[in-house]
Amino acid sequence: MPIEHLWAAPAAAIVLGYLLGSIPFGVILTRVFGAGDLRTIGSGNIGATNVLRTGRKELAAATLVLDGAKGAVAVLIAGALFPGHEVPAAAAAFLGHLYPVWLRFRGGKGVATLLGIALALYWPIGLVFAVVWLAMLAILRFSSVSGIAAAVSTPISAAIFGKLDLTVLFLALALLVVWKHRANLSRLFAGTEPRVGARRA
């Protein structure tokens, strides 16, 4: 087989993953349903937490589901069309969400998309993610802390479940989640990070 053909499947999986991951559902939903330009609201982030700041809980819920779904769909389609290349598709979908070309590479923080990826690659890892995310959110009510904790749980649970091939992927994605939350971490240390449901001054 010519060497260029060896690159065709992984390249196609990566392009597919990136294009799916880069769909900015939060921006699309808030514009279509008259909630304004999400990038000028609250933190300017395109994820579900910032959509919630518009006061439209149904749009926030839809953004959460769709951002997770695009990560899962990227993995599942890659598995069907390009078997064995689910991991590069997953990584590309995640990077697409964080750095979408349509929004000048200013995207979200990747928590919901990471959940979808985890569920599609190996659902027990996704289940651990969901439990950690919801538990931390219920206890502390900091979206940033719960998202970071859930992301960090993925490489740990992958290693515990013996999925060493996924451990490196999830470690890299978890580090990116932490990096994207660096402003939130600064506010946490300063005591100015808002809690979910709290009214802003």
Salt bridges, closest charged atoms under 4 A:
ASP37 OD2 - ARG31 NH2 3.56
ASP37 OD1 - ARG39 NE 3.26
GLU58 OE2 - ARG56 NE 2.67
ASP67 OD1 - LYS70 NZ 3.41
GLU193 OE1 - ARG187 NE 2.82
